[in-house]
Amino acid sequence: MYGEFVLTQENLQIPKSGKIYSFNEGNYKLWDDNLKKYIDDLKEPGANGKPYSARYIGSFGR
């Protein structure tokens, strides 16, 4: 399939917030300072006392 989506569940929704972030940090040194600060802040404990978890999958994309 290309350019199509398959509905696998009725009323499927994306959560408003989560506990995981995903970035390719391999180019961190090239990022804008504001983006670096944002990602660095995600790694610090938040209101719940826990930092976000990092997940990165090297998906192939066009």
C-alpha positions, 0 to 999 in steps of 0.5 A: 500500500502506498498513500493509504491507511487501514483503520484497525480499530473504531474510534482510534485516537492519539493520546494528548500526552505520553511518556516517550519521545523519539528523536534521532539524536545522532545530529544533536550537535547540529540542532538549534539551541532551542531544540537542544534545550527542549530535548534536554528538558525531556530527560530531566524528571518532570512533575511526576518525578520521572523523565520521559523515556527515549525511543528511536527506531531507524525506520526507512522513509522516503 
